[in-house]
């Protein structure tokens, strides 16, 4: 009995958590920012595929990982706050009956982590179209406000971009200009759209559109974004083609 009491006293208890986000007060173990570009309509088949892939990311998140949800914003609307911030509460199957509460962790995992994220994803994927698609500007805002914070410099960071990659704003528009990274890199737009993605891996869920037909190939579009990400100091992760044509 004495040994058991000593064991319980020595094993650390669960961390103090923010009541709104469920994140530990000591900070997250990792950060995943999910940006959904719904500036153009996303059809039912593509929505279903995106939801399934995002659910896989959520299911694979680690204990105390912070997941932030964002929407690509029209020009002039900076991203100051995420639409949702939640942290993974841990694996209830691995929680100790003596020093933790597996049932509470299981409820938090479902009600305060998975369900809010799924509701946000469904909402964003059903949004109305916008007149511009300032994808790079939106990435800039997220990088400045969140990914580049000093307190997150030593943890793994990932940005998941759900988009057709058709940048369309003042500084760069693939509806007006060719997909030519070398020409873009020499333009004033490259400086205006530059940001800091050091320490961040960027995955892309590539939404296919009829608008891509005006391009010689979507491979060139993906390569353009890959070079831009690398020039901002980021790491290019996988590019997944989303099912369906939009």
PLY file of the C-alpha trace (Angstrom):
ply
format ascii 1.0
element vertex 246
property float x
property float y
property float z
element edge 245
property int vertex1
property int vertex2
end_header
0.00 0.00 0.00
2.84 2.37 0.85
4.51 1.61 -2.49
1.26 2.27 -4.35
0.75 5.64 -2.65
4.33 6.57 -3.40
3.83 5.60 -7.07
0.69 7.76 -7.37
2.45 10.71 -5.78
5.49 10.44 -8.06
3.63 10.01 -11.36
2.84 13.46 -12.79
-0.82 14.30 -13.20
-2.45 15.71 -16.33
-1.35 19.21 -17.38
-3.43 22.30 -16.70
-5.44 23.10 -19.82
-7.04 26.18 -21.29
-10.79 25.74 -20.73
-11.66 27.16 -24.18
-9.13 25.34 -26.39
-8.15 22.32 -24.31
-4.50 23.22 -24.91
-1.95 22.68 -22.11
-0.91 25.90 -20.40
2.72 24.92 -21.02
2.14 25.02 -24.79
1.31 22.51 -27.54
3.50 19.58 -28.60
2.97 20.39 -32.31
0.97 22.79 -34.47
-1.15 22.05 -37.52
-2.82 24.93 -39.37
-5.53 23.94 -41.86
-6.48 26.57 -44.42
-9.46 25.94 -46.66
-9.69 28.00 -49.81
-13.40 28.13 -50.61
-13.19 31.30 -52.70
-14.61 29.16 -55.53
-17.32 26.53 -55.25
-16.27 23.04 -54.20
-18.60 20.31 -55.45
-20.08 17.42 -53.48
-17.59 14.76 -54.60
-14.59 16.95 -53.82
-16.10 18.01 -50.49
-16.49 14.38 -49.45
-12.91 13.55 -50.44
-11.49 16.61 -48.66
-13.45 15.80 -45.50
-12.15 12.22 -45.52
-8.55 13.36 -45.95
-8.83 16.02 -43.25
-10.32 13.44 -40.89
-7.20 11.34 -41.48
-5.00 14.27 -40.46
-7.10 14.85 -37.35
-7.00 11.15 -36.44
-3.20 11.10 -36.85
-2.60 14.12 -34.60
-0.57 13.59 -31.44
-1.37 14.31 -27.82
-1.40 18.05 -27.07
-1.13 18.93 -30.77
-2.80 22.26 -31.55
-5.02 22.32 -34.64
-6.03 25.71 -36.05
-8.73 26.22 -38.66
-8.59 29.08 -41.20
-10.42 30.30 -44.26
-8.61 31.98 -47.15
-9.84 35.57 -46.97
-10.64 38.08 -49.75
-8.17 40.90 -50.40
-8.21 43.47 -47.62
-9.34 41.02 -44.92
-6.31 39.95 -42.90
-6.43 36.81 -40.80
-6.02 37.93 -37.19
-7.50 34.93 -35.41
-8.23 31.33 -36.35
-11.84 30.29 -36.76
-11.14 27.43 -34.35
-8.33 26.42 -32.01
-8.37 23.01 -30.32
-5.76 20.66 -28.87
-5.70 16.88 -28.90
-6.49 15.76 -25.32
-4.57 12.49 -25.52
-5.25 8.82 -26.18
-7.88 7.49 -23.73
-6.62 3.94 -24.36
-3.23 4.88 -22.95
-4.49 7.00 -20.06
-3.91 5.75 -16.54
-6.98 4.89 -14.47
-5.09 6.04 -11.37
-3.61 9.39 -12.40
-5.84 10.36 -15.34
-9.46 9.99 -16.39
-9.79 7.89 -19.57
-13.55 8.47 -19.83
-13.14 12.23 -19.60
-10.33 12.16 -22.18
-12.51 10.07 -24.52
-15.37 12.56 -24.22
-13.07 15.52 -24.80
-11.52 13.81 -27.82
-14.93 13.42 -29.45
-16.87 16.46 -28.27
-14.17 19.13 -28.02
-11.71 18.03 -30.71
-13.09 15.86 -33.51
-16.66 17.16 -33.71
-15.82 20.91 -33.71
-13.19 20.39 -36.42
-15.54 18.36 -38.60
-18.28 20.99 -38.21
-15.86 23.76 -39.22
-14.60 21.85 -42.26
-18.16 21.20 -43.46
-19.07 24.86 -43.00
-16.04 26.20 -44.87
-16.41 23.77 -47.75
-19.96 25.03 -48.31
-19.13 28.76 -48.36
-20.11 31.14 -51.19
-17.62 32.17 -53.85
-15.48 35.30 -53.45
-14.32 37.75 -56.16
-10.60 37.14 -55.49
-8.40 34.26 -54.39
-5.54 35.79 -52.37
-3.99 32.49 -51.32
-0.46 33.76 -50.79
-1.73 36.74 -48.81
-3.71 34.35 -46.60
-0.64 32.17 -46.05
1.28 35.35 -45.19
-1.25 36.28 -42.51
-1.17 32.84 -40.90
2.62 32.70 -40.99
3.01 36.14 -39.39
0.30 35.71 -36.77
0.86 32.08 -35.78
3.49 29.91 -37.50
6.27 32.40 -36.84
5.60 32.90 -33.14
8.67 32.52 -30.95
6.94 30.08 -28.59
6.36 27.68 -31.50
9.86 27.78 -32.98
10.96 24.43 -31.51
7.84 22.33 -32.20
6.82 20.56 -35.43
4.60 22.78 -37.59
2.45 21.85 -40.57
0.25 23.91 -42.87
-2.41 22.00 -44.81
-3.67 24.02 -47.76
-6.95 22.92 -49.34
-7.04 24.81 -52.63
-7.11 24.84 -56.40
-3.87 26.91 -56.19
-5.28 29.51 -58.60
-3.84 32.62 -56.96
-5.86 35.66 -58.07
-5.03 39.05 -56.57
-3.34 42.34 -57.41
0.23 41.04 -57.21
-0.25 37.75 -59.01
-3.14 36.25 -60.96
-3.02 33.01 -62.89
-6.10 34.23 -64.75
-4.05 37.13 -66.19
-0.45 35.88 -66.11
1.32 32.68 -67.13
2.47 30.19 -64.50
6.12 31.25 -64.71
7.96 31.19 -61.40
11.17 32.75 -62.71
9.25 35.76 -64.05
7.30 36.04 -60.79
10.50 35.88 -58.71
11.77 38.97 -60.56
8.54 40.93 -60.08
7.52 43.28 -57.27
4.85 40.74 -56.38
7.50 38.31 -55.11
8.60 40.84 -52.48
5.05 41.83 -51.59
3.97 38.21 -51.14
7.08 37.00 -49.34
6.75 35.46 -45.88
8.57 33.22 -43.38
7.72 29.51 -43.46
10.88 28.25 -41.78
10.24 25.11 -39.79
6.88 24.52 -41.49
5.94 21.62 -43.75
3.22 22.48 -46.27
0.87 19.76 -47.51
-1.58 20.50 -50.33
-4.99 18.98 -51.01
-5.26 20.01 -54.65
-8.82 20.77 -55.76
-9.24 20.25 -59.51
-11.13 22.86 -61.54
-12.28 23.55 -65.08
-10.23 26.76 -64.79
-7.09 24.62 -64.90
-7.79 23.82 -68.56
-6.38 27.21 -69.54
-3.01 26.10 -68.17
-0.64 23.90 -70.09
-0.46 21.51 -67.13
-1.38 21.43 -63.48
2.04 19.94 -62.78
3.54 23.36 -63.55
1.10 24.94 -61.09
2.14 22.55 -58.31
5.82 23.13 -59.14
5.28 26.91 -58.95
3.87 26.59 -55.44
6.59 24.16 -54.43
9.30 26.64 -55.43
7.49 29.48 -53.66
7.19 27.44 -50.45
10.88 26.54 -50.55
11.89 30.15 -51.19
9.96 31.13 -48.05
12.01 28.60 -46.07
9.26 25.97 -45.87
9.38 22.25 -46.61
7.22 20.96 -49.45
5.07 18.08 -48.23
2.87 15.77 -50.31
0.40 17.10 -52.89
-2.81 15.05 -52.98
-5.19 15.41 -55.94
-8.73 15.70 -54.64
-11.38 13.61 -56.43
-13.95 15.37 -58.59
-13.93 18.26 -61.06
-15.22 21.67 -59.97
0 1
1 2
2 3
3 4
4 5
5 6
6 7
7 8
8 9
9 10
10 11
11 12
12 13
13 14
14 15
15 16
16 17
17 18
18 19
19 20
20 21
21 22
22 23
23 24
24 25
25 26
26 27
27 28
28 29
29 30
30 31
31 32
32 33
33 34
34 35
35 36
36 37
37 38
38 39
39 40
40 41
41 42
42 43
43 44
44 45
45 46
46 47
47 48
48 49
49 50
50 51
51 52
52 53
53 54
54 55
55 56
56 57
57 58
58 59
59 60
60 61
61 62
62 63
63 64
64 65
65 66
66 67
67 68
68 69
69 70
70 71
71 72
72 73
73 74
74 75
75 76
76 77
77 78
78 79
79 80
80 81
81 82
82 83
83 84
84 85
85 86
86 87
87 88
88 89
89 90
90 91
91 92
92 93
93 94
94 95
95 96
96 97
97 98
98 99
99 100
100 101
101 102
102 103
103 104
104 105
105 106
106 107
107 108
108 109
109 110
110 111
111 112
112 113
113 114
114 115
115 116
116 117
117 118
118 119
119 120
120 121
121 122
122 123
123 124
124 125
125 126
126 127
127 128
128 129
129 130
130 131
131 132
132 133
133 134
134 135
135 136
136 137
137 138
138 139
139 140
140 141
141 142
142 143
143 144
144 145
145 146
146 147
147 148
148 149
149 150
150 151
151 152
152 153
153 154
154 155
155 156
156 157
157 158
158 159
159 160
160 161
161 162
162 163
163 164
164 165
165 166
166 167
167 168
168 169
169 170
170 171
171 172
172 173
173 174
174 175
175 176
176 177
177 178
178 179
179 180
180 181
181 182
182 183
183 184
184 185
185 186
186 187
187 188
188 189
189 190
190 191
191 192
192 193
193 194
194 195
195 196
196 197
197 198
198 199
199 200
200 201
201 202
202 203
203 204
204 205
205 206
206 207
207 208
208 209
209 210
210 211
211 212
212 213
213 214
214 215
215 216
216 217
217 218
218 219
219 220
220 221
221 222
222 223
223 224
224 225
225 226
226 227
227 228
228 229
229 230
230 231
231 232
232 233
233 234
234 235
235 236
236 237
237 238
238 239
239 240
240 241
241 242
242 243
243 244
244 245
